[in-house]
Amino acid sequence: MKVLGLIPARGGSKGVPRKNLRPVAGEPLLAYAVRAALDSRRLTAVVTSTDDPEIAALAGELGSRVLLRPAELAADDTPMVPVALHALEHEERELGEPFDALVLLQPTSPIRTGADVDAVIEILAGEPRVDTVISVSAMDDVHPARMYRLGEDGVLEPLWSEWEAAQRQDLPVVYYRNGALYAVRRRALIDHRSLMAGRKRAYVMPREQLVNVDDERDLLIADLLVGRWKAGRP
């Protein structure tokens, strides 16, 4: 399979200013995504899509191809699909051949390796009926059985009433999209305009690898967890 690795890294961020350049365990957040992509043996090409000259320079130094995206694809509310299609079309034109699939590596989920990237590609390669592979982690205490909607006058309405009073060990296992990897076939991405298109398979990652950086609190947690991960500690 010919597979494009895409790292989306715009310059702006409301939750964490200059998020993709912020240090986590001694390295810019962007570096973890680029390293995982370049360590993959199954990716055909790796490109960082950004609107920011400083991010572009860092990505290039780290060894990634760089695509400067237009301003209309770099707003706070820009969906990821147009960014992915823009990168796919550009890289196919530049490299002179179509890809079979695209793998998205978001810098905000830094704990992943080249082996993880290869694993999601191998699922696609080995299962022709699968259109998308999504990395997930099992949830424990943060579980739908523990969650509520607020009704009128603040009345609690359980999301999953049949399990509301169950002990933790009795709850059915549920999985959370951990943001680390999305692998989608080219045709499914184009036809459905979705990174979660068609028949989906899970790539289950350990809960210890669940890190998402959306705000300053997440950044503090990521610094600790990524540091332990780099040191080889759970």
C-alpha positions in Angstrom: 0.0 0.0 0.0 1.1 3.6 -0.7 0.2 5.5 2.4 0.5 9.2 3.2 1.2 10.2 6.8 -0.3 13.6 7.6 0.6 15.7 10.6 -1.8 18.7 11.0 -0.1 21.5 12.9 -1.6 25.0 12.5 -0.1 27.9 14.4 -3.2 29.1 16.2 -4.8 27.5 19.3 -7.3 29.0 21.8 -6.8 26.4 24.5 -2.9 26.4 24.5 -1.2 29.3 22.6 1.4 28.0 20.2 0.5 24.5 21.2 2.4 22.5 18.6 5.6 24.2 19.6 5.2 24.0 23.3 7.7 21.8 25.1 6.5 18.4 26.5 9.1 16.4 28.4 11.9 18.4 26.8 10.7 18.5 23.2 8.2 20.4 21.1 4.9 18.6 20.9 5.2 18.5 17.1 8.4 16.4 17.4 6.6 13.4 18.7 4.3 13.1 15.8 7.1 13.6 13.2 9.3 11.0 14.9 6.5 8.4 15.0 5.8 9.0 11.3 9.4 8.8 10.2 10.0 5.7 12.4 7.1 3.9 10.5 8.2 1.4 7.9 4.9 1.4 6.1 4.3 5.1 5.3 5.3 6.1 1.8 5.6 9.8 2.6 5.2 12.1 5.6 3.9 15.7 5.3 3.2 18.4 7.9 0.4 20.7 7.0 0.7 24.1 8.6 0.0 27.8 8.1 2.8 28.8 10.4 6.4 29.6 9.2 8.0 28.6 12.6 6.2 25.2 12.6 7.1 24.7 8.9 10.8 25.3 9.7 10.8 22.9 12.7 8.9 20.2 10.7 11.5 20.5 8.0 14.4 20.3 10.4 12.8 17.2 11.9 12.7 15.5 8.5 9.1 16.0 7.4 7.9 17.3 4.1 6.1 20.6 4.6 2.9 21.9 3.0 1.8 25.5 3.7 -2.0 25.5 3.9 -4.1 28.5 3.0 -5.6 30.7 5.7 -9.1 29.4 5.0 -7.9 25.9 6.1 -6.3 27.2 9.3 -9.2 28.7 11.3 -10.3 27.6 14.7 -13.4 25.9 13.3 -11.8 24.4 10.2 -12.8 20.7 10.0 -10.0 18.2 9.5 -11.4 16.6 6.3 -10.7 19.6 4.0 -7.2 19.8 5.5 -6.6 16.1 4.7 -8.0 16.4 1.2 -5.9 19.4 0.5 -2.7 17.5 1.6 -3.7 14.4 -0.3 -4.3 16.2 -3.5 -1.1 18.3 -3.2 1.2 15.3 -2.3 -0.3 13.2 -5.1 0.4 16.0 -7.6 3.9 16.5 -6.2 4.9 12.9 -6.1 3.1 11.9 -9.3 1.1 9.0 -8.1 -2.0 8.3 -6.0 -2.0 7.0 -2.5 -4.1 4.1 -1.3 -4.7 5.4 2.2 -3.9 8.3 4.6 -2.9 8.1 8.3 -3.5 11.2 10.4 -1.1 11.8 13.3 -2.3 14.6 15.5 0.5 16.3 17.5 -1.9 16.7 20.5 -1.7 12.9 21.2 2.0 12.4 21.5 2.3 8.9 22.9 2.6 6.7 19.9 5.4 5.0 17.9 6.2 4.0 14.4 5.2 0.5 15.3 1.7 1.8 16.2 1.5 3.5 12.8 2.5 0.3 11.0 0.0 -1.7 12.9 -3.0 0.4 11.8 -1.7 0.2 8.2 -1.4 -3.5 8.4 -5.0 -3.8 9.5 -6.1 -1.9 6.4 -3.8 -3.9 4.2 -4.9 -7.2 5.6 -8.7 -6.5 5.7 -10.0 -5.2 2.4 -13.5 -4.7 3.8 -12.3 -2.3 6.4 -12.4 1.4 5.4 -11.0 3.0 8.5 -8.9 2.1 11.5 -9.2 4.3 14.6 -6.9 4.1 17.7 -8.8 3.7 21.0 -8.2 3.1 24.6 -10.4 1.3 27.1 -12.1 3.6 29.7 -12.5 2.7 33.3 -13.9 5.3 35.8 -14.6 7.8 33.0 -17.4 5.7 31.7 -20.9 6.4 30.2 -22.4 4.6 33.2 -21.0 7.5 35.4 -22.3 10.2 33.1 -25.5 12.3 33.1 -27.3 14.9 31.2 -28.8 17.8 33.1 -32.6 18.0 32.6 -34.9 20.8 33.7 -34.0 22.4 37.1 -30.7 20.5 37.2 -32.3 17.0 37.3 -29.7 14.3 36.6 -30.6 12.0 33.7 -28.3 9.0 33.3 -26.8 8.3 29.9 -26.8 4.6 30.6 -29.4 4.0 33.3 -29.2 0.2 33.3 -25.6 0.4 34.5 -25.9 3.5 36.7 -25.5 1.6 40.0 -23.1 -1.1 38.8 -19.8 -1.7 40.5 -16.8 -0.6 38.4 -15.6 -4.2 37.9 -19.0 -5.2 36.5 -19.3 -2.5 33.8 -19.0 -3.5 30.2 -15.8 -2.3 28.6 -16.1 0.8 26.4 -13.5 2.5 24.3 -12.6 6.1 23.7 -11.1 7.6 20.5 -7.7 8.5 21.9 -6.8 10.8 19.0 -3.4 9.2 18.2 -4.2 7.6 14.9 -6.8 7.6 12.1 -6.1 5.5 9.0 -8.6 5.8 6.2 -8.6 4.4 2.6 -8.3 7.1 0.0 -11.6 6.2 -1.7 -13.5 6.2 1.5 -12.1 9.6 2.5 -13.0 11.1 -0.9 -16.4 9.5 -1.2 -17.6 10.0 2.4 -15.6 13.1 3.2 -14.9 11.6 6.6 -11.9 10.3 8.5 -14.2 7.8 10.2 -15.8 6.4 7.0 -17.5 3.1 6.3 -16.6 -0.1 8.1 -14.4 0.8 11.1 -11.9 -1.3 13.0 -10.3 -0.5 16.3 -6.6 -0.4 17.1 -6.6 -0.8 20.9 -3.8 1.1 22.7 -2.9 0.8 26.4 -4.6 3.3 28.6 -1.2 4.6 29.7 -0.8 6.0 26.1 -4.0 8.1 26.5 -2.8 11.8 26.4 -4.7 14.6 24.7 -3.5 18.2 24.9 -6.4 20.6 24.6 -5.7 23.0 27.4 -3.0 24.1 29.9 -4.0 21.4 32.4 -3.6 18.7 29.7 -0.1 20.1 28.9 1.0 19.7 32.5 -0.3 16.1 32.6 1.3 15.3 29.2 4.7 16.6 30.5 4.5 14.0 33.3 3.1 11.1 31.3 5.3 11.6 28.2 8.3 11.9 30.4 7.6 8.6 32.1 6.9 7.0 28.7 10.2 8.2 27.3 11.9 6.8 30.4 10.3 3.4 29.8 8.1 3.6 32.9 4.4 2.8 32.9 
